[in-house]
Amino acid sequence: MTAWEQTADVLIRDVQLRRRVHELAREMERVLAGTKQPPVLVGVLKGSTLFLADLIRSFDGHVEVDFISISSYAGGGQSGVVRIVKDLETDIRGRDVVIVEDIVDTGLTLNYLRQTLADRETNSLRAVTLLDKVARRIVPVELEFAGFEIEDVFVVGYGLDFQGRYRNVPDILAVKDIAKLANDPMLLVEPLFLEKYA
Ligand code: PRP
């Protein structure tokens, strides 16, 4: 077994991702049909960027896009508390807003974002995630659209990273041995980008 095979598995192939993202766009269009102004899709940096790019390309009608960046911090001994690092440029008052996430894990980030954006008096507020790791949830959170429910495995690729790496891998990979990767964060670079693992 190669070092690559010992460390990661392909969980969702790019072709499956494309198909599901296309379906999600259709589901969202049905729900958002008839809005007075184009819906505003809010990408949560940085993980959602690839998903958002494919999602909006699948939309038939107009959409607007903005980005928000959240930082988790452990200030005051409260782990899981988040703050806004980069806010929206769009005034979303009266608009139909969809938060776009790559993954919902504990739910803390989405919970915070929903509360924060709801205070801005949107006409409607919804959320879509590509991956939903339900088993890890520590706060219940509303999620109108979800691409794939996944088990409690560490995932990289298609926007998701490990220490900043692997976001540009086209498939979603499940990391089997996270300790090994933590010990050598470059471990998957060679099989992924040089040898073409697939
Ligand atoms: C990830 C993901 C969500 C959040 C979900 O972001 O993009 O925003 O974690 O986790 P939660 O449900 O436990 O709050 P991350 O902090 O890894 O930043 P990134 O998107 O820039 O990689």
Residues whose N, C-alpha, C, O or C-beta is under 5 A from the ligand:
A	BS01	PRP	V44 L45 K46 G47 S48 D102 I103 V104 D105 T106 G107 L108 T109 L110
